[in-house]
Amino acid sequence: MPVTKFDTPEKYKYQNGFGSYHESEAIPGALPIGANSPQKPPYGLYAEKLSGTAFTAPRHENQQSWLYRILPAASHQPFTAREASSYNTNPEGNKLHQIPNQLRWDPFDLDETCRWRFLNRGTTWRVGYPNRARESSRSTE
């Protein structure tokens, strides 16, 4: 949009963009400002990058689009249990209960008391899994 005041008002509305990169939004303020993939996009949307170029192309020739969706493209209905086949892939039987449903964690709140020169103080335990063969467990921080 022109920022200069003209005597004749502009009767057309133009898309923002440069070099064939354009943007449009269904709701004003839905596009993030200053970043393509912010941690928390406006309106709780999901940011997805759609790349139309092979990874072997030079960076300046890459073609991509950023999409902001209400639901991610990988969303699915919750999985349900079904009868096991004749080949048992779970030797533990029904002791283990895996849930293959899609999960998403939002960014954690920033700890204002943390001194940033000691980065490991901001690390917290999030999830663990049992290793039945070794009777031990591992965690992911």
C-alpha positions as CSV (number, residue, x, y, z in Angstrom):
1,M,0.0,0.0,0.0
2,P,1.4,3.4,-0.9
3,V,2.3,5.5,2.1
4,T,2.4,8.8,0.2
5,K,-0.8,10.9,0.2
6,F,-2.0,11.5,-3.4
7,D,-4.7,13.8,-4.6
8,T,-6.6,10.9,-6.2
9,P,-7.3,8.1,-3.8
10,E,-6.2,4.6,-4.8
11,K,-9.3,2.6,-5.9
12,Y,-7.5,-0.8,-6.0
13,K,-6.2,-2.9,-3.1
14,Y,-2.9,-4.6,-3.7
15,Q,-1.3,-7.6,-2.1
16,N,1.8,-7.1,0.0
17,G,4.9,-8.9,-1.1
18,F,8.1,-8.6,-3.1
19,G,9.7,-10.8,-5.8
20,S,6.6,-13.0,-6.3
21,Y,6.3,-13.5,-2.5
22,H,2.8,-12.4,-1.6
23,E,0.7,-12.7,1.5
24,S,-3.0,-12.8,2.2
25,E,-5.0,-13.4,5.3
26,A,-8.7,-14.4,5.9
27,I,-8.7,-12.6,9.2
28,P,-6.8,-9.3,9.8
29,G,-3.8,-10.0,12.1
30,A,-3.7,-13.8,11.3
31,L,-0.2,-13.5,9.8
32,P,2.7,-13.3,12.2
33,I,4.9,-10.2,11.9
34,G,8.6,-10.5,11.7
35,A,8.9,-14.3,11.7
36,N,7.5,-17.1,9.5
37,S,7.3,-19.7,12.3
38,P,6.7,-18.1,15.7
39,Q,6.4,-20.3,18.8
40,K,2.8,-19.1,19.2
41,P,1.2,-18.0,16.0
42,P,-1.8,-15.6,16.2
43,Y,-5.2,-17.1,16.8
44,G,-3.7,-20.4,17.9
45,L,-2.9,-21.4,14.3
46,Y,-0.4,-24.0,13.2
47,A,2.5,-22.9,11.1
48,E,3.5,-25.2,8.3
49,K,6.2,-24.8,5.6
50,L,5.4,-26.2,2.2
51,S,8.6,-26.6,0.1
52,G,8.4,-27.0,-3.6
53,T,12.1,-27.3,-4.3
54,A,14.5,-30.2,-4.0
55,F,17.1,-30.0,-1.3
56,T,19.8,-29.9,-3.9
57,A,18.8,-26.5,-5.2
58,P,20.8,-23.4,-4.2
59,R,19.2,-21.5,-1.3
60,H,18.4,-18.4,-3.5
61,E,16.4,-20.6,-5.8
62,N,14.3,-22.4,-3.2
63,Q,10.5,-22.0,-3.5
64,Q,8.4,-22.3,-0.4
65,S,5.2,-21.2,1.1
66,W,4.2,-20.8,4.8
67,L,0.7,-21.9,5.6
68,Y,-1.1,-21.1,8.8
69,R,-3.9,-23.6,9.5
70,I,-6.6,-24.2,12.1
71,L,-5.6,-27.9,12.2
72,P,-2.2,-29.3,11.1
73,A,-2.1,-31.3,7.9
74,A,-1.0,-34.3,9.9
75,S,-4.0,-34.2,12.2
76,H,-6.0,-37.5,12.6
77,Q,-8.7,-39.1,14.5
78,P,-7.7,-40.9,17.8
79,F,-6.4,-44.4,17.2
80,T,-8.4,-47.3,18.7
81,A,-7.2,-50.7,19.9
82,R,-7.7,-53.7,17.7
83,E,-7.2,-57.4,18.0
84,A,-3.6,-58.6,17.7
85,S,-2.5,-60.6,14.6
86,S,-1.1,-64.1,14.9
87,Y,2.4,-62.7,15.0
88,N,2.9,-61.1,18.4
89,T,5.2,-58.0,18.1
90,N,4.7,-57.1,21.8
91,P,6.3,-59.8,24.0
92,E,5.2,-57.9,27.1
93,G,1.6,-58.6,26.3
94,N,-0.9,-56.1,27.7
95,K,1.6,-54.7,30.3
96,L,2.6,-51.9,27.9
97,H,0.1,-49.4,26.6
98,Q,1.4,-47.2,23.8
99,I,-0.7,-44.3,22.6
100,P,0.2,-43.4,19.0
101,N,-2.0,-40.3,19.0
102,Q,-0.5,-37.0,17.9
103,L,0.7,-34.8,20.7
104,R,1.8,-31.2,20.8
105,W,3.5,-29.3,23.6
106,D,3.3,-25.6,23.7
107,P,6.5,-23.7,24.6
108,F,7.0,-23.7,28.4
109,D,6.9,-20.4,30.3
110,L,10.2,-18.6,30.8
111,D,11.7,-18.9,34.2
112,E,12.6,-15.4,35.2
113,T,14.7,-16.5,38.1
114,C,17.1,-18.5,35.8
115,R,20.5,-16.9,35.3
116,W,21.1,-17.3,31.5
117,R,24.8,-18.0,31.8
118,F,23.9,-21.3,33.4
119,L,21.8,-22.7,30.6
120,N,21.5,-26.2,32.1
121,R,19.4,-24.8,35.0
122,G,16.5,-24.3,32.6
123,T,16.5,-28.0,31.7
124,T,13.7,-30.0,33.2
125,W,12.6,-33.7,33.0
126,R,9.8,-34.1,30.5
127,V,9.3,-37.7,29.7
128,G,10.7,-41.1,30.4
129,Y,10.3,-44.7,29.1
130,P,11.1,-48.0,30.8
131,N,13.6,-50.4,29.3
132,R,12.2,-53.7,30.4
133,A,15.2,-55.7,29.0
134,R,17.7,-53.9,31.3
135,E,15.2,-53.1,34.1
136,S,16.3,-49.5,33.9
137,S,14.8,-46.3,32.5
138,R,15.9,-43.4,30.4
139,S,14.6,-39.9,30.2
140,T,14.5,-37.1,27.7
141,E,15.3,-33.7,28.9
